[in-house]
């Protein structure tokens, strides 16, 4: 059985991973906050989709901005693959 799904070039991981992560995180957090603040009210799903969309509009650019900064901050504390065997 061959895998006929199209493949992305590895260079696209720089925006694909933040896209997926921002969707999952903003969706989960907006749902949780909406449940805490309003409860499961009539029209919850459309209201949640609206809050999710607004949350995602903030989350995606923030992730794109902060991933390189966090990576740079963490690099001094992470062993490189070449030096990990020493």
C-alpha positions as a Markdown table, in Angstrom:
| # | Residue | x | y | z |
|---|---|---|---|---|
| 1 | Unk | 0.0 | 0.0 | 0.0 |
| 2 | Unk | 1.6 | 3.2 | -1.1 |
| 3 | Unk | 1.2 | 6.5 | 0.7 |
| 4 | Unk | -0.4 | 8.9 | -1.9 |
| 5 | Unk | -0.8 | 11.9 | 0.4 |
| 6 | Unk | 1.0 | 15.0 | -0.8 |
| 7 | Unk | 4.1 | 15.9 | 1.3 |
| 8 | Unk | 5.1 | 19.4 | 2.4 |
| 9 | Unk | 8.7 | 20.5 | 2.0 |
| 10 | Unk | 10.4 | 20.5 | 5.4 |
| 11 | Unk | 10.9 | 24.3 | 5.2 |
| 12 | Unk | 7.2 | 24.7 | 5.7 |
| 13 | Unk | 7.4 | 23.3 | 9.2 |
| 14 | Unk | 8.3 | 26.9 | 10.4 |
| 15 | Unk | 4.7 | 28.0 | 9.8 |
| 16 | Unk | 2.8 | 24.7 | 9.7 |
| 17 | Unk | 3.6 | 23.7 | 13.3 |
| 18 | Unk | 2.6 | 27.1 | 14.7 |
| 19 | Unk | -0.5 | 27.0 | 12.6 |
| 20 | Unk | -1.7 | 23.7 | 14.1 |
| 21 | Unk | -0.5 | 24.5 | 17.6 |
| 22 | Unk | -2.3 | 27.9 | 17.6 |
| 23 | Unk | -5.5 | 26.3 | 16.4 |
| 24 | Unk | -5.4 | 23.6 | 19.1 |
| 25 | Unk | -4.4 | 25.9 | 22.0 |
| 26 | Unk | -6.6 | 28.8 | 21.1 |
| 27 | Unk | -9.6 | 26.5 | 20.6 |
| 28 | Unk | -9.1 | 24.7 | 23.8 |
| 29 | Unk | -8.5 | 27.8 | 25.9 |
| 30 | Unk | -11.3 | 29.8 | 24.4 |
| 31 | Unk | -13.7 | 26.8 | 25.0 |
| 32 | Unk | -12.5 | 26.5 | 28.6 |
| 33 | Unk | -12.8 | 30.2 | 29.3 |
| 34 | Unk | -16.2 | 30.4 | 27.7 |
| 35 | Unk | -17.4 | 27.4 | 29.8 |
| 36 | Unk | -16.1 | 29.0 | 33.0 |
| 37 | Unk | -17.6 | 32.4 | 32.3 |
| 38 | Unk | -20.9 | 31.6 | 30.6 |
| 39 | Unk | -21.5 | 27.9 | 31.1 |
| 40 | Unk | -23.0 | 25.7 | 28.4 |
| 41 | Unk | -25.6 | 28.2 | 27.2 |
| 42 | Unk | -27.8 | 28.2 | 24.2 |
| 43 | Unk | -25.8 | 29.0 | 21.1 |
| 44 | Unk | -22.6 | 27.9 | 22.8 |
| 45 | Unk | -21.1 | 26.5 | 19.6 |
| 46 | Unk | -21.4 | 29.6 | 17.4 |
| 47 | Unk | -20.3 | 31.8 | 20.3 |
| 48 | Unk | -17.3 | 29.5 | 20.8 |
| 49 | Unk | -16.4 | 29.6 | 17.1 |
| 50 | Unk | -16.4 | 33.4 | 17.2 |
| 51 | Unk | -14.2 | 33.5 | 20.3 |
| 52 | Unk | -11.9 | 30.9 | 18.9 |
| 53 | Unk | -11.5 | 32.8 | 15.7 |
| 54 | Unk | -10.6 | 36.0 | 17.6 |
| 55 | Unk | -8.2 | 34.0 | 19.9 |
| 56 | Unk | -6.5 | 32.4 | 16.9 |
| 57 | Unk | -6.0 | 35.8 | 15.3 |
| 58 | Unk | -3.9 | 36.7 | 18.4 |
| 59 | Unk | -2.3 | 33.3 | 19.0 |
| 60 | Unk | -0.9 | 32.6 | 15.6 |
| 61 | Unk | 1.2 | 35.8 | 15.2 |
| 62 | Unk | 2.3 | 35.6 | 18.8 |
| 63 | Unk | 3.6 | 32.0 | 18.3 |
| 64 | Unk | 5.4 | 33.0 | 15.0 |
| 65 | Unk | 7.1 | 35.9 | 16.9 |
| 66 | Unk | 7.9 | 34.1 | 20.1 |
| 67 | Unk | 9.1 | 30.6 | 18.9 |
| 68 | Unk | 12.4 | 32.0 | 17.6 |
| 69 | Unk | 13.0 | 34.0 | 20.7 |
| 70 | Unk | 12.2 | 31.1 | 23.0 |
| 71 | Unk | 14.4 | 28.8 | 20.9 |
| 72 | Unk | 17.3 | 31.3 | 21.2 |
| 73 | Unk | 16.7 | 31.6 | 24.9 |
| 74 | Unk | 16.8 | 27.9 | 25.5 |
| 75 | Unk | 19.7 | 27.0 | 23.2 |
| 76 | Unk | 22.4 | 27.6 | 25.9 |
| 77 | Unk | 20.6 | 25.0 | 28.1 |
| 78 | Unk | 20.1 | 22.3 | 25.5 |
| 79 | Unk | 22.8 | 19.9 | 24.4 |
| 80 | Unk | 23.5 | 19.8 | 20.7 |
| 81 | Unk | 23.3 | 16.3 | 19.0 |
| 82 | Unk | 27.0 | 16.5 | 18.2 |
| 83 | Unk | 28.0 | 17.0 | 21.8 |
| 84 | Unk | 25.4 | 14.8 | 23.5 |
| 85 | Unk | 27.6 | 11.6 | 23.4 |
| 86 | Unk | 30.5 | 13.2 | 25.4 |
